[in-house]
Amino acid sequence: QITLKESGPTLVKPTQTLTLTCTFSGFSLTTTGECVAWIRQPPGRALEWLALIFWDNDRRYNPSLQRRLTVTKDTSKNQVVLTLTNMDPADTGTYYCAHRNDEFDFWGQGALVTVSS
Amino acid sequence: EIVLTQSPDFQSVTPKETVTITCRASQGIATSLHWYQLKPGQSPKLLIKSASQSISGVPSRFSGSGSGTDFTLTINSLEAEDAATYYCHQSSSLPNTFGQGTKLEIK
């Protein structure tokens, strides 16, 4: 059974850097084909795809956030880390990590992040 | 970027009704279209993958169809627990994109 869970700060100040960790089980990012995604949902708005990281360390980013976004993996810990720099109140929302199998078949519970001074 | 446009944005329905939600892609995506259900305080749940493939554990009243640019999610014999927002998602090209969502209210 695949599970994922996001962890990180609930409150960050404008201009700060957000670091979120996705800890997963039930699969390995050393296995060919495996992939983890990050997706967010601002309050009252639609889901937004942020990034993918593949088993071979290939990484793909949403062009609208590419300059500010980095995703890395630690296969020994079964973790994927998202870093988003220069946070703005518009970045407030729930951040999800998900297992990607073309579709997003398993999701974490989500981490609510508020950007406020 | 492929834009997904869902309709309607909101629908209020009574139990046991049948509901159809549509998702139109700005360019052809074959069947790389998936549907999710999102309830407040919960994480999204995959309902249908690859336009029409069912998902284990998802009630059979949920079904999907379509290919190319036009897709539908059909919910037969609605139940109160189906109150949620529904999203389509395309994985045909990067960036992956989602529709704007369809909020379903059960009267």
Contacts between the chains, C-beta under 8 A, distances in Angstrom:
chain1	res1	chain2	res2	distance
A	37	B	96	7.7
A	41	B	38	7.9
A	46	B	87	6.8
A	46	B	98	5.6
A	46	B	99	7.0
A	46	B	100	4.9
A	46	B	101	5.0
A	47	B	36	7.8
A	47	B	38	7.6
A	47	B	44	7.0
A	47	B	87	5.6
A	47	B	89	7.5
A	47	B	98	4.3
A	47	B	101	7.6
A	48	B	98	7.0
A	49	B	89	7.8
A	49	B	95	5.7
A	49	B	96	4.2
A	49	B	97	6.5
A	49	B	98	6.8
A	52	B	94	7.9
A	52	B	96	7.9
A	60	B	94	5.3
A	60	B	95	7.8
A	61	B	95	8.0
A	62	B	95	4.8
A	63	B	1	7.7
A	63	B	95	6.3
A	64	B	95	7.9
A	96	B	43	6.1
A	96	B	44	7.2
A	98	B	44	7.9
A	102	B	32	7.0
A	102	B	34	7.8
A	102	B	49	7.3
A	102	B	50	7.3
A	102	B	91	5.0
A	103	B	34	4.0
A	103	B	46	5.9
A	103	B	49	4.2
A	103	B	50	7.2
A	103	B	89	7.2
A	103	B	91	6.5
A	104	B	34	7.4
A	104	B	36	7.5
A	104	B	44	7.2
A	104	B	46	6.6
A	104	B	89	7.1
A	105	B	46	5.3
A	105	B	49	7.4
A	105	B	55	7.8
A	107	B	43	4.1
A	107	B	44	5.4
A	107	B	45	7.7
A	108	B	43	6.4
A	109	B	43	5.5
A	110	B	43	5.4
